[in-house]
Amino acid sequence: MKILAVAWGGIVGALLRFWCGLFLFNPESSFPFPTFFVNVVGSFILGWFVIYGAKKIKNNNMILALQTGVIGSFTTFSTFNTEIVLLLEEQYYKTAILYFTTSAITGVIAIYLGMKVGSITRSKAGAEQ
């Protein structure tokens, strides 16, 4: 059951990632914005989910489906690393450094903010019960 939960979640996350790539791709820019976007948004959602979402869901298979499947396949760290290497090979050194640093910094900030929002959401939900 666990494998199926992750697999189904992975399908959803991969499709969401694919659609973000289609809708956010800009051929005029050397900056890989679609990957940057999904990594920041995915980091925020994962931060929120770890603090709030996973605490509200009692079904471990659902947690695996959402956290490992959906969020894990939605974020694309391996694609991020590949894009950095490709930018370096194309001698877009400034873009590669900008992409690396902004992704790392905003990813950490997004996780932190997601965890804070998760804490607030958990506190409000606890007060309402």
TAFEN-V617749 format. One record per helix or strand of 3 or more residues. SS is the DSSP state (hx for helix, st for strand). FROM is the first residue (numbers start at 0). TO is the last residue. If there is no record, write none. Layout:
ss = {SS & SS}
from = {FROM & FROM}
to = {TO & TO}
This chain:
ss = {hx & hx & hx & hx & hx}
from = {1 & 32 & 59 & 76 & 92}
to = {23 & 55 & 73 & 88 & 127}
